[in-house]
Amino acid sequence: MNRPLFVSLDGPKGTGKTTLLEAVTRALRAEGKKVIRLCEKKSDPCRGETMALVNRLVRHPSRELELGVCERLADSRTWISRHVLPRQPADSIILIDRWYPSDAAFRRLVPFAEILRLNLEREVRVPDLHVGVVTDPEISWARATARSRGLSSTVMHRLEEQVASTRAFEQAAAEQGWVLCRNEGPLEAATLQVVSAIQGVLRRADV
């Protein structure tokens, strides 16, 4: 490939995305691959303004505010697509924790198809491989609430919300044809699945 391979791991809170991302990074680097880890929220220069709008949405839920949040997130991805991704070495693999479905917590009034459309209209980079990391919502909820930092969520406060978010995410992942990784068993199994999917994309690119 004449550009970096762009891989996104997405999924509801507590599905083990970060842990899996770290394991995949170690496995790929052990194979001699150049891996670059990015984080959307750390790469977004307007994150403060976006979170201020999120806090307004939490206090006063409405479709207009929810759409505004989704638009701001899409704008941040446009900025990353234009100013961050092109600066990475062409022979690298870029792994990012969350991309489009970081809207998952807000997907109550605005359907994902509309969110995806506004991302594409803004020329947000489409990942070469999109991995949906999922677990049973009760498992992910238990993991999220058991962490030392707690739930750490502005908008998700009840198991019922986690169930709805998980269902919406799995439906979106199936409709888009993303690789679905059920991270409920040994970490090694999930790591192998994601690494194998990445290797498959690289092989097809070499043909």
Residue pairs with C-beta under 8 A, 6 or more apart in sequence:
1 90
1 202
1 205
2 90
3 90
4 36
4 85
4 88
4 89
4 90
4 91
4 92
4 93
4 94
5 92
5 93
5 94
5 128
5 129
5 198
5 201
5 202
5 205
6 85
6 94
6 96
6 125
6 127
6 128
6 129
7 93
7 94
7 95
7 96
7 127
7 128
7 129
7 130
7 131
7 198
7 201
8 95
8 96
8 98
8 99
8 100
8 127
8 129
8 130
8 131
9 17
9 20
9 21
9 24
9 95
9 96
9 97
9 98
9 131
9 133
9 194
10 17
10 98
10 99
10 100
10 101
10 102
10 104
10 130
10 131
10 132
10 133
10 169
10 173
10 178
11 17
11 101
11 104
11 132
11 133
11 134
11 169
11 183
12 104
12 134
12 137
12 140
12 162
12 165
12 166
12 169
13 105
13 140
13 144
13 151
13 153
13 156
13 162
13 165
14 135
14 139
14 140
14 141
14 142
14 143
14 144
14 145
14 147
14 162
15 133
15 134
15 135
15 140
15 143
15 183
16 133
16 135
16 140
16 143
16 183
16 187
16 190
17 97
17 98
17 133
18 97
19 187
20 133
20 181
20 183
20 187
20 190
20 191
20 194
21 37
21 95
21 97
23 187
23 188
23 190
23 191
24 95
24 191
24 194
24 195
24 198
25 35
25 37
25 95
27 191
27 192
27 195
28 35
28 93
28 195
28 198
29 35
33 93
34 89
34 91
34 92
34 93
35 92
35 93
35 95
36 88
36 89
36 92
36 93
36 94
36 95
37 95
37 96
37 97
38 80
38 84
38 94
38 95
38 96
38 97
39 96
39 97
39 98
40 76
40 77
40 80
40 96
40 97
40 98
40 99
40 102
41 47
41 98
43 76
43 80
43 84
44 50
44 76
44 79
44 80
45 76
45 79
46 72
46 75
46 76
46 79
47 76
49 72
50 69
50 72
50 73
50 76
51 154
53 65
53 68
53 69
53 72
54 69
54 106
54 154
54 155
55 154
56 65
57 65
57 66
57 68
57 69
57 106
57 155
58 154
58 155
61 108
61 109
62 109
63 109
63 110
66 106
66 108
66 109
66 110
67 109
67 110
69 103
69 106
70 103
70 106
70 110
70 114
70 115
70 118
71 118
73 102
73 103
74 115
74 118
74 119
74 122
74 124
75 122
77 99
77 100
77 119
77 122
77 124
77 125
78 122
78 123
78 124
80 125
81 123
81 124
81 125
85 94
85 125
88 94
93 198
96 127
99 127
99 130
100 112
100 115
100 116
100 119
100 124
101 112
101 132
101 169
101 172
101 173
103 110
103 112
103 115
104 165
104 168
104 169
105 153
105 154
105 155
105 156
105 161
105 165
106 155
107 115
107 165
107 168
107 169
108 164
112 168
112 171
112 172
116 172
116 176
120 126
128 201
129 179
129 197
129 198
129 201
130 173
130 176
130 178
130 179
131 178
131 179
131 180
131 181
131 194
131 197
132 169
132 170
132 173
132 178
132 179
132 180
132 181
133 181
133 183
133 190
134 140
134 166
134 169
134 170
134 173
134 180
134 181
134 182
134 183
135 143
135 182
135 183
135 184
136 184
137 159
137 162
137 163
137 165
137 166
137 167
138 159
139 184
140 162
140 166
141 159
141 162
144 151
144 152
144 153
144 156
144 162
145 151
151 157
155 161
156 162
156 165
170 180
173 180
174 180
179 193
179 194
179 197
181 190
181 193
181 194
182 190
183 190
